[in-house]
Amino acid sequence: MEEFVTSGSDSLSFRTIVLQHLNGILSLTARGGEGHVRIYGRMVKGLSDVLLPFYDDTMTSDYKTYEDNLKTTNTTNSVKMLDLYRNLFRSLNQLLNRNDYLQSSIYSEEDED
């Protein structure tokens, strides 16, 4: 994977960026309230944007379903919005699993250097 320079000699691998997104999203799952739903949604959509170049046919279909459901959902209903974001997040995780994208990070952190 490519590496991205963040500042000076520091660099981040693409996998590290994805893991940081996942960590941020998971840290919000224990919180509640409408504000957290909006933040959660923005973070899930951000992860979706990062992974867009890696979408397969299944994920493309799942994202289309998300967009269609978003058009017909009352965006002021935080419970419905949370369900939409959670479904998108689950689809993104399934995409990562199908591609074995994060497999090595499950077992060790050695490759992060």
Contacts in CASP RR format, 6 or more apart in sequence:
PFRMAT RR
TARGET T0000
AUTHOR 0000-0000-0000
METHOD contacts of the structure
MODEL  1
MEEFVTSGSDSLSFRTIVLQHLNGILSLTARGGEGHVRIYGRMVKGLSDV
LLPFYDDTMTSDYKTYEDNLKTTNTTNSVKMLDLYRNLFRSLNQLLNRND
YLQSSIYSEEDED
1 13 0 8 1.000
1 14 0 8 1.000
1 15 0 8 1.000
2 13 0 8 1.000
2 14 0 8 1.000
3 11 0 8 1.000
3 12 0 8 1.000
3 13 0 8 1.000
3 14 0 8 1.000
4 11 0 8 1.000
4 12 0 8 1.000
4 13 0 8 1.000
4 14 0 8 1.000
4 17 0 8 1.000
5 11 0 8 1.000
6 12 0 8 1.000
13 112 0 8 1.000
15 101 0 8 1.000
15 102 0 8 1.000
15 105 0 8 1.000
15 111 0 8 1.000
16 112 0 8 1.000
17 50 0 8 1.000
18 47 0 8 1.000
18 50 0 8 1.000
18 51 0 8 1.000
18 96 0 8 1.000
18 101 0 8 1.000
18 102 0 8 1.000
19 102 0 8 1.000
19 105 0 8 1.000
21 43 0 8 1.000
21 46 0 8 1.000
21 47 0 8 1.000
21 50 0 8 1.000
22 47 0 8 1.000
24 43 0 8 1.000
25 40 0 8 1.000
25 43 0 8 1.000
25 44 0 8 1.000
25 47 0 8 1.000
25 89 0 8 1.000
28 36 0 8 1.000
28 39 0 8 1.000
28 40 0 8 1.000
28 43 0 8 1.000
29 40 0 8 1.000
33 78 0 8 1.000
34 78 0 8 1.000
35 78 0 8 1.000
37 78 0 8 1.000
37 81 0 8 1.000
37 82 0 8 1.000
37 85 0 8 1.000
40 82 0 8 1.000
40 85 0 8 1.000
41 81 0 8 1.000
41 85 0 8 1.000
44 85 0 8 1.000
44 88 0 8 1.000
44 89 0 8 1.000
44 92 0 8 1.000
45 85 0 8 1.000
45 88 0 8 1.000
47 89 0 8 1.000
47 92 0 8 1.000
48 63 0 8 1.000
48 88 0 8 1.000
48 92 0 8 1.000
51 59 0 8 1.000
51 92 0 8 1.000
51 95 0 8 1.000
51 96 0 8 1.000
54 95 0 8 1.000
54 99 0 8 1.000
54 101 0 8 1.000
55 63 0 8 1.000
55 95 0 8 1.000
56 95 0 8 1.000
56 98 0 8 1.000
56 99 0 8 1.000
58 91 0 8 1.000
58 94 0 8 1.000
58 95 0 8 1.000
58 98 0 8 1.000
59 91 0 8 1.000
59 92 0 8 1.000
59 94 0 8 1.000
59 95 0 8 1.000
62 87 0 8 1.000
62 88 0 8 1.000
62 91 0 8 1.000
63 88 0 8 1.000
63 91 0 8 1.000
66 84 0 8 1.000
66 87 0 8 1.000
66 88 0 8 1.000
66 91 0 8 1.000
69 84 0 8 1.000
69 87 0 8 1.000
70 84 0 8 1.000
73 80 0 8 1.000
73 81 0 8 1.000
73 84 0 8 1.000
74 80 0 8 1.000
75 81 0 8 1.000
95 101 0 8 1.000
96 102 0 8 1.000
104 111 0 8 1.000
105 111 0 8 1.000
105 112 0 8 1.000
END
